Amino acid sequence: MLHALSTSLPSPRQFTYPFCYDVDPLAEAASEELQHYIATTGLMSAEKGCGKMFGVLVVEYKDEEGALQRGFLAAYSGLLGGRNDWQYFVPPVFDAQQPDGHFKRTEREISAINREISAIEHDPQYLQSVAQHEEMTKRLQAEVEAFKVEVDVAKARRDARRKSGEPLSEEEQAEMIRESQFMKAELRRRRKAMEQAESAFHNPHATLLKSLQLQRKQMSDELQRWLFAAYRMLNAKGEERNLIDIFREYTHAMPPAGAGDCCAPKLLQYAYQHRLRPICMAEFWWGESPASEIRHHLHYYPACRSKCLPILTHMLKGLDVAPNPLAQKRHTAEPRVLYADEYIMVVDKPAGMLSVPGKADDSASVSVEEYFANNSKLKIQNSKFLKAAHRLDMDTSGLLVLARTEQAYVELQRQFASRETVKRYEAVLSGVPKHIVGGYGIPAVAIANSCSHLYFYGQGLRQECRSLLRLEPFAIQFAKYSSGCISLPLIADINDRPRQRVDMEHGKPALTLYNIVEVRAADANTAVAYTTKKADKSLTLVHLYPKTGRTHQLRVHCAHPQGLACPILGDPLYGTERADRMYLHAAELTFRHPITGEPMHFLSPSGFLTILAE
């Protein structure tokens, strides 16, 4: 399991902070050894479908003569080809895959129950009885609703009689009271009869089905708790805790499925068990990206937060871990005021500055709101209220509107929510898009209107995206290379926040129009057949026009294989190339003044074209 690492590279002073790191040269050397092994052994042929996350841990140990040596351990996330016992890699923290073990035996029992449930759900007699029951329920409900109408009509008639002004006799008043009491009692009786008929319905199949479903849930919950209790995680202090205790302390909830099977926990557990001192680590993706997530071949990634943050917080105790880079004070340029009156401010936000005050990891970064609210030299009279009407990601620069009154804030929020604003972004992509799509693999229809503009319609898009476009032409600058639209629904990745992922079933509609402006081609050294070659260094300047405002929409639409398949240069979440910043800039913004209704239009050129000319 321990592999030699022949290099004179120095060891880092502190262990890798696993949730945000620059790959240490020593960990990179170990990663290249592992990548060579994967490429030459054909290991990934056993993994059907998309790629896999791999990790390395560089360790120090003493040999038989007492001399200090270095080596590395390797791991993969989850199972590889349905197995967890591949040579060369550390074993799982707990092996639940033994055919005769408790987990697999119980899993087979649960599978047998699933088959029984499925057989009942498809049984003709059961389906017929369910249909009859539903029909009876609808009939009784209709009778109750019809009588409810009679009750309402009678009440309206009595109310009208009382308000008519004509005197009521005692007999008439008594009769009206008797009628009201009778009808209320009758309505209660009919509702009770409907409930009794509902509860009296007996179907042996349905009774058995409920019993099996309850048994399945109980067995699944018990098995999950048993499994999590079996994962006993060590740390550098020699302390041991199971996953249930770890997650109870950090999240007050049960661990998510798959917790403890990622690369980092496997590697650290093996190191602690064999008295190996961790030096540094890294994780990289090998192969094709999944359909929902964005993963790039040979790109390094931080540990996931939903599964690994609580686990690694425990496992790293006793190690001298590098500080979180995101918690360190950031030095950015100052935001530039482009317009200000008593109701709004329009500023040019620099990259690296938050739009609104952050939490947790972002607490060290001053936001635009805080910058203007707390800097006495920049305070404007009556500026106690100051809120960003929309947001830009911390790593995105460009135009940002702030409201200085509650009234202005509400109106601006309404304009952005109803998509009455027009926004244009400029971005530099890593690489050149290999395919141009309109919508989800459907070509956009372009209709030339003049020599300087193109107009686009969302032909063939999903209905909700067509409604977002309102089937109106959307004018953009003339496309020197090509233009189109991207329709990929987005949803938060609950297993790896703040990342977003594509989900065609549950995601919210997200639509982006694009215009490829300039391309700087480079000698391609593109990754072929998932070898250890790196991607090419070509760059593309693109203008982006979001028609929706989903979190990370432009970043995902650029990077996703079904979008432009080229991430934004310097994107720390979805990108492949390191840069001095993320090259995404909000360059143009049009909206109406929230108080006067006057059209407002602002420009802030990015200057990105110059880096393509270099």
C-alpha positions in Angstrom: 0.0 0.0 0.0 2.9 2.3 0.7 4.6 3.5 -2.5 8.1 4.9 -2.9 8.5 8.5 -3.8 11.9 9.3 -5.2 12.3 13.1 -5.2 14.4 15.7 -3.5 11.5 18.1 -3.1 11.2 19.6 0.4 8.3 18.7 2.6 5.9 21.5 3.3 5.9 23.1 6.7 2.2 22.5 7.4 -0.3 19.8 6.3 -2.7 20.6 3.5 -5.9 22.5 4.4 -8.1 20.0 2.5 -11.0 22.3 1.6 -9.0 25.0 -0.3 -5.4 24.5 -1.3 -2.7 25.0 -3.9 -1.2 21.6 -4.7 2.1 21.1 -3.0 4.9 20.0 -5.5 5.4 16.9 -3.4 1.7 15.9 -3.6 1.8 16.7 -7.3 4.8 14.4 -7.8 2.9 11.6 -6.0 -0.2 12.4 -8.1 1.8 12.0 -11.3 3.0 8.6 -10.1 -0.6 7.5 -9.5 -1.7 8.9 -12.9 1.0 7.0 -14.6 -0.2 3.8 -12.8 -3.8 4.4 -13.9 -2.8 5.1 -17.5 -0.5 2.1 -17.9 -2.7 -0.5 -16.1 -6.0 0.2 -17.7 -7.5 0.4 -14.2 -10.4 2.6 -15.3 -11.7 0.1 -17.8 -13.5 -1.5 -14.8 -15.4 1.7 -14.1 -18.4 1.9 -16.4 -19.8 5.4 -17.2 -18.1 8.6 -15.9 -14.8 9.1 -14.2 -13.5 8.8 -10.6 -11.9 10.9 -7.9 -8.5 9.7 -6.8 -6.3 11.0 -4.0 -2.7 10.8 -2.7 -1.3 11.3 0.8 2.4 11.8 1.2 3.7 10.4 4.5 6.9 10.1 6.5 8.0 7.0 8.3 11.1 5.3 9.7 12.5 2.3 8.0 13.9 -0.8 9.7 17.2 1.1 10.4 15.5 4.0 11.9 16.1 6.4 9.0 13.4 8.8 8.0 11.8 8.0 4.6 8.9 9.4 2.5 6.3 7.6 0.5 2.7 8.0 -0.6 -0.6 6.3 -0.3 -3.3 6.2 -2.9 -7.1 6.0 -2.7 -10.2 6.3 -4.8 -13.6 7.6 -3.7 -16.3 5.1 -3.1 -16.1 1.9 -5.1 -14.2 1.3 -8.3 -15.9 -1.1 -10.7 -18.1 -2.2 -7.8 -15.1 -3.2 -5.7 -13.1 -1.7 -2.8 -10.2 -4.2 -2.7 -8.0 -3.1 -5.6 -4.3 -3.6 -5.2 -2.1 -0.4 -4.9 -4.9 1.4 -3.0 -5.6 1.7 0.7 -8.6 -0.4 1.9 -11.9 1.2 3.0 -12.3 2.4 6.6 -14.9 -0.3 7.0 -15.4 -3.1 4.5 -19.2 -3.5 4.0 -18.8 -5.4 0.8 -18.1 -8.9 2.3 -20.7 -11.2 0.8 -21.4 -13.0 4.1 -21.1 -9.9 6.3 -24.0 -8.4 8.2 -24.4 -5.5 5.7 -24.7 -7.6 2.6 -26.9 -10.2 4.3 -29.3 -7.5 5.5 -29.1 -5.7 2.1 -30.2 -8.9 0.5 -33.1 -9.2 2.9 -34.2 -5.6 2.1 -33.9 -6.4 -1.6 -36.3 -9.4 -1.1 -38.8 -7.1 0.6 -38.5 -4.7 -2.3 -39.4 -7.5 -4.6 -42.5 -8.4 -2.5 -43.5 -4.7 -2.5 -43.1 -4.4 -6.3 -45.2 -7.6 -6.8 -48.1 -6.3 -4.7 -48.0 -2.9 -6.4 -48.3 -4.6 -9.8 -50.9 -7.2 -8.7 -54.1 -6.8 -10.8 -56.4 -7.4 -7.8 -54.6 -4.8 -5.7 -54.7 -2.2 -8.6 -58.5 -2.9 -9.0 -59.2 -2.5 -5.3 -57.2 0.8 -5.2 -59.1 2.1 -8.2 -62.5 1.2 -6.5 -61.4 2.8 -3.3 -60.4 6.0 -5.1 -63.7 6.1 -6.9 -65.7 5.6 -3.7 -63.7 8.4 -2.0 -64.3 10.8 -4.8 -68.0 10.0 -4.8 -68.3 10.7 -1.0 -66.3 13.8 -1.3 -68.5 15.1 -4.1 -71.6 14.4 -2.0 -70.2 16.3 0.9 -69.2 19.2 -1.3 -72.7 19.3 -2.9 -74.4 19.4 0.6 -71.9 22.1 1.7 -73.2 24.2 -1.2 -76.8 23.6 0.0 -75.7 24.7 3.5 -74.1 27.9 2.1 -77.2 28.7 0.0 -79.5 28.2 3.0 -77.4 30.4 5.1 -77.3 33.2 2.5 -81.1 32.9 2.3 -81.5 33.3 6.0 -79.1 36.2 6.1 -81.0 38.0 3.4 -84.3 37.4 5.2 -82.9 38.9 8.4 -81.5 42.0 6.5 -84.7 42.6 4.6 -86.1 44.9 7.2 -89.4 43.0 7.5 -90.3 41.8 11.0 -89.7 38.1 11.8 -92.2 36.1 13.8 -91.0 33.9 16.7 -92.0 30.8 14.7 -90.0 31.9 11.7 -86.9 32.7 13.8 -87.2 29.3 15.5 -87.5 27.6 12.2 -84.4 29.3 10.8 -82.4 28.3 13.9 -83.7 24.7 13.6 -82.7 24.6 9.9 -79.2 26.0 10.6 -78.7 23.5 13.4 -80.0 20.6 11.3 -77.8 21.4 8.3 -74.7 21.8 10.4 -75.3 18.5 12.1 -76.0 16.8 8.8 -72.8 18.2 7.3 -70.8 16.8 10.3 -72.6 13.5 9.9 -71.8 13.2 6.2 -68.1 14.1 6.8 -67.9 11.5 9.6 -69.5 8.9 7.4 -66.9 9.7 4.7 -64.1 9.3 7.2 -65.5 6.0 8.5 -65.8 4.7 5.0 -62.2 5.7 4.4 -61.0 4.0 7.6 -63.2 0.9 7.2 -61.8 0.2 3.7 -59.9 -3.1 4.0 -57.7 -4.5 1.4 -55.4 -7.4 2.5 -52.9 -6.4 -0.2 -52.8 -2.8 1.1 -52.4 -4.0 4.7 -49.5 -6.3 3.7 -48.0 -3.5 1.6 -48.0 -1.0 4.5 -46.5 -3.7 6.8 -43.7 -4.4 4.3 -43.0 -0.8 3.7 -42.7 -0.2 7.5 -40.5 -3.2 7.9 -38.2 -2.0 5.0 -37.9 1.5 6.5 -37.0 0.1 10.0 -34.5 -2.4 8.5 -32.9 0.3 6.3 -32.6 2.8 9.2 -31.1 0.2 11.5 -28.7 -1.0 8.9 -27.6 2.6 8.2 -27.0 3.3 11.9 -25.1 0.0 12.2 -22.9 0.9 9.3 -22.2 4.5 10.5 -21.3 3.1 14.0 -18.9 0.7 12.4 -16.9 3.6 10.8 -14.5 4.4 13.7 -12.4 7.3 12.6 -9.0 8.0 14.1 -7.1 11.3 14.4 -3.4 12.3 14.9 -4.0 12.3 18.7 -5.0 8.7 18.6 -8.7 9.5 19.4 -11.4 7.4 17.8 -15.0 8.4 17.1 -17.7 6.8 15.0 -19.5 8.7 12.3 -22.8 9.1 14.2 -21.0 10.8 17.1 -19.0 13.0 14.7 -22.0 14.2 12.7 -24.2 14.6 15.9 -21.6 17.2 17.2 -21.1 19.1 13.9 -24.4 18.9 12.1 -26.9 17.6 14.7 -28.0 15.1 12.1 -27.2 11.6 10.8 -24.3 11.3 8.3 -25.2 11.4 4.6 -24.9 8.3 2.5 -21.4 7.5 1.5 -19.8 9.4 4.4 -16.4 8.0 5.2 -15.8 6.6 1.8 -14.1 9.6 0.1 -10.4 9.6 -0.6 -9.2 11.8 2.3 -10.8 9.8 5.2 -9.5 6.5 3.7 -5.9 7.9 3.4 -5.7 9.4 6.8 -7.2 6.4 8.5 -4.7 4.0 6.9 -1.8 6.4 7.8 -2.8 6.6 11.5 -3.4 2.8 11.7 0.2 2.2 10.4 1.9 5.0 12.3 2.7 7.0 9.2 2.9 10.8 9.6 0.9 12.7 7.0 2.8 15.4 5.1 0.5 16.7 2.4 -2.3 15.5 0.2 -4.2 16.1 -3.0 -7.3 14.8 -4.9 -7.8 14.8 -8.7 -10.4 13.7 -11.2 -9.7 11.1 -13.8 -11.9 10.6 -16.8 -15.2 11.9 -18.1 -17.3 14.4 -16.2 -20.6 13.2 -14.7 -23.8 14.6 -16.4 -24.8 16.7 -13.5 -21.5 17.8 -11.9 -18.5 19.6 -13.6 -15.3 17.6 -13.3 -12.2 18.1 -15.5 -9.8 15.3 -16.3 -6.6 15.6 -14.1 -7.8 18.7 -12.4 -7.3 18.9 -8.6 -10.3 19.4 -6.3 -10.8 20.1 -2.6 -12.5 17.7 -0.3 -16.3 17.8 -0.3 -17.9 19.7 2.6 -21.1 17.9 3.3 -19.5 14.5 3.9 -15.9 15.3 4.7 -15.9 18.6 6.7 -17.2 17.0 9.9 -15.0 13.9 9.5 -11.8 15.7 8.6 -12.3 18.3 11.3 -12.0 15.3 13.7 -9.3 13.5 11.8 -7.0 16.4 11.4 -6.8 17.1 15.2 -3.2 16.7 16.2 -1.8 17.8 12.9 -0.3 21.2 12.1 -2.7 22.2 9.4 -2.2 25.2 7.1 -4.8 27.9 7.7 -7.8 28.3 5.6 -6.8 30.7 2.7 -10.3 32.0 2.6 -10.2 33.1 6.2 -7.1 35.3 5.7 -7.4 39.0 5.1 -7.8 39.7 1.4 -6.4 42.8 -0.3 -8.5 44.0 -3.3 -8.9 47.1 -5.2 -11.5 49.6 -4.0 -15.0 49.8 -5.6 -15.4 52.7 -7.9 -18.6 54.8 -7.8 -20.0 55.4 -11.2 -23.3 57.1 -10.2 -24.9 58.1 -6.9 -28.1 60.0 -5.9 -30.2 59.9 -2.8 -31.8 56.7 -3.8 -29.2 54.5 -5.5 -25.5 53.9 -6.1 -24.0 52.2 -9.1 -20.4 50.9 -8.4 -17.8 49.0 -10.3 -16.9 46.1 -7.9 -13.4 44.7 -8.0 -12.8 40.9 -8.2 -12.2 39.4 -4.7 -14.8 41.6 -2.9 -18.1 40.3 -1.6 -21.3 42.0 -2.7 -22.9 41.6 0.8 -21.4 40.7 4.2 -20.4 37.0 4.1 -20.4 34.2 6.7 -18.0 31.6 7.8 -15.1 31.3 5.3 -15.9 34.7 3.7 -15.8 36.6 7.0 -12.4 37.9 6.3 -13.5 39.7 3.1 -15.0 43.2 3.3 -18.1 43.5 1.2 -19.2 46.4 -1.0 -22.0 47.2 1.5 -19.6 47.3 4.4 -17.0 49.3 2.5 -19.4 52.2 1.8 -21.3 52.0 5.1 -18.2 52.0 7.4 -15.7 54.2 5.5 -16.3 57.7 7.0 -14.6 59.4 4.1 -17.0 57.9 1.6 -20.2 58.3 3.6 -22.9 60.2 1.8 -25.7 61.9 3.8 -28.7 59.8 4.6 -26.9 56.6 3.8 -27.8 54.6 6.8 -29.8 52.2 4.5 -27.5 50.6 2.0 -28.3 47.2 0.4 -27.1 45.5 -2.8 -30.2 45.1 -5.1 -28.6 42.1 -6.7 -25.3 40.2 -6.3 -22.1 39.3 -8.0 -20.0 36.4 -7.0 -16.9 37.4 -4.9 -14.6 36.5 -7.8 -16.7 38.4 -10.4 -16.0 42.1 -11.0 -18.2 44.7 -12.6 -21.4 46.7 -12.2 -23.4 46.5 -9.0 -26.4 48.5 -8.0 -27.0 49.4 -4.3 -30.3 50.9 -2.9 -30.1 53.7 -0.4 -33.8 53.6 0.7 -36.2 50.7 1.4 -38.5 51.9 -1.3 -35.7 51.9 -3.9 -34.5 48.5 -2.7 -38.0 46.9 -3.0 -38.5 48.2 -6.6 -35.0 47.2 -7.8 -35.5 43.8 -6.4 -38.7 43.5 -8.2 -37.1 44.6 -11.5 -34.3 42.0 -11.2 -36.7 39.2 -10.1 -39.1 39.9 -13.0 -36.1 40.0 -15.4 -36.9 43.6 -16.5 -33.2 44.4 -16.4 -30.7 43.7 -19.2 -27.2 42.4 -18.2 -24.1 41.7 -20.3 -21.0 39.9 -19.0 -17.6 39.5 -20.5 -15.6 36.4 -19.8 -12.4 34.7 -21.0 -12.7 30.9 -21.3 -10.0 28.3 -21.0 -9.9 26.7 -24.4 -12.1 27.0 -27.5 -15.7 25.6 -27.5 -15.7 22.4 -29.5 -19.5 22.5 -30.2 -22.0 25.3 -30.2 -25.5 24.5 -29.0 -28.7 26.3 -28.6 -30.6 25.0 -25.6 -30.0 21.4 -24.6 -28.3 20.2 -27.7 -30.8 22.1 -30.0 -29.4 24.7 -32.4 -30.5 28.3 -31.9 -32.2 30.0 -34.8 -30.4 33.2 -35.8 -32.1 35.8 -38.0 -29.8 38.5 -39.4 -31.4 41.9 -39.0 -28.5 44.1 -40.0 -24.8 44.0 -40.5 -24.2 44.9 -36.8 -26.8 42.8 -34.9 -28.2 39.4 -34.7 -31.6 38.5 -33.2 -32.3 35.2 -31.5 -35.4 33.2 -30.7 -35.5 30.3 -28.3 -36.8 27.8 -30.9 -37.1 24.2 -29.6 -36.3 25.1 -26.0 -38.2 23.7 -23.0 -41.5 25.5 -22.4 -40.3 27.2 -19.2 -37.2 28.6 -21.0 -39.3 29.8 -23.9 -41.5 31.7 -21.5 -38.4 33.3 -20.0 -37.4 34.5 -23.4 -41.0 35.7 -23.9 -40.4 34.7 -27.5 -39.1 38.2 -28.1 -35.9 38.9 -30.1 -32.9 39.7 -28.0 -30.3 42.0 -29.7 -26.7 41.4 -29.0 -23.4 42.5 -30.6 -22.6 40.9 -33.9 -21.0 37.5 -33.4 -17.6 37.3 -35.1 -17.5 33.5 -34.6 -20.8 32.1 -33.4 -23.7 32.8 -31.0 -26.5 30.8 -29.5 -28.2 30.0 -26.2 -27.7 27.5 -23.4 -30.6 25.9 -21.4 -29.3 23.8 -18.5 -31.5 23.7 -15.3 -29.5 24.2 -12.1 -29.9 23.1 -8.5 -27.6 23.4 -5.5 -25.2 20.5 -4.9 -26.2 19.6 -1.4 -23.2 17.3 -1.1 -20.7 19.9 -2.1 -21.9 23.5 -1.4 -21.5 26.1 -2.8 -21.3 24.3 -6.1 -24.3 24.0 -8.4 -25.1 21.1 -10.6 -27.3 20.5 -13.7 -30.5 18.6 -13.0 -32.9 18.2 -15.9 -35.7 16.9 -13.7 -35.5 19.1 -10.5 -33.4 22.0 -11.5 -34.7 25.6 -11.9 -34.7 26.8 -15.5 -31.5 28.7 -16.4 -31.0 30.3 -19.8 -27.9 32.1 -21.1 -27.4 33.7 -24.5 -23.8 33.9 -25.7 -21.7 35.6 -28.3 -18.2 34.4 -29.1 -16.2 37.5 -29.8 -12.5 36.5 -30.1 -10.4 33.4 -30.1 -6.7 33.0 -29.4 -5.7 29.6 -30.6 -2.6 27.8 -29.1 -0.7 24.7 -30.0 -3.1 22.0 -28.7 -1.8 19.4 -26.3 -5.3 18.3 -25.5 -6.0 15.3 -23.2 -6.7 12.3 -25.4 -8.4 9.2 -24.2 -7.9 10.3 -20.6 -4.1 10.1 -20.6 -1.9 12.2 -18.4 -1.6 15.0 -21.0 -2.7 18.5 -20.1 -5.3 20.5 -21.9 -4.5 23.2 -24.5 -3.8 26.8 -23.6 -6.2 28.4 -26.1 -8.4 31.3 -24.8 -11.8 32.6 -26.0 -13.5 35.9 -25.3 -17.2 35.6 -24.9 -20.1 37.9 -24.1 -22.8 36.4 -21.9 -26.4 37.5 -21.6 -28.2 35.8 -18.7 -32.0 35.6 -19.0 -32.3 34.1 -15.6 -30.3 34.8 -12.4 -29.4 31.4 -10.9 -26.4 31.0 -8.6 -23.2 30.4 -10.6 -25.3 30.2 -13.8 -22.7 31.7 -16.2 -19.9 29.7 -14.6 -21.7 26.4 -14.9 -23.1 27.1 -18.4 -19.6 27.8 -19.7 -17.9 24.9 -18.0 -20.5 22.1 -18.4 -20.0 19.6 -21.3 -23.5 20.4 -22.6 -22.8 24.1 -22.4 -19.7 25.7 -23.9 -17.5 23.0 -22.4 -14.9 25.6 -21.6 -14.7 26.9 -18.0 -14.0 30.6 -17.2 -10.3 31.3 -16.8 -9.4 31.3 -13.1 -12.7 29.9 -11.9 -11.8 28.3 -8.5 -14.9 26.0 -8.5 -15.5 24.9 -12.1 -12.3 25.8 -13.8 -9.1 24.1 -14.8 -6.5 26.9 -15.1 -5.1 29.0 -12.3 -5.0 32.7 -12.9 -4.5 36.0 -11.1 -8.4 36.3 -10.9 -11.5 34.8 -12.3 -12.1 36.4 -15.7 -15.8 37.2 -15.5 -16.9 40.8 -15.5 -20.4 42.4 -15.4 -19.8 44.9 -18.2 -23.2 46.3 -19.1 -26.4 46.9 -17.1 -29.7 48.5 -18.0 -32.6 49.1 -15.6 -35.1 51.8 -14.6 -34.5 54.2 -11.8 -36.6 52.8 -8.9 -38.1 56.2 -8.1 -38.2 58.3 -11.3 -38.7 55.4 -13.7 -35.9 56.9 -15.9 -34.0 54.4 -18.0 -30.5 53.9 -16.6 -27.7 52.4 -18.7 -24.1 51.8 -17.5 -21.0 50.4 -19.2 -17.8 49.1 -17.6 -15.5 47.5 -20.2 -13.4 44.6 -18.8 -10.3 45.1 -20.9 -10.1 41.3 -21.2 -9.4 41.6 -25.0 -5.9 42.7 -24.2 -4.9 39.3 -22.6 -5.9 37.6 -25.8 -3.6 39.9 -27.8 -0.6 39.2 -25.6 
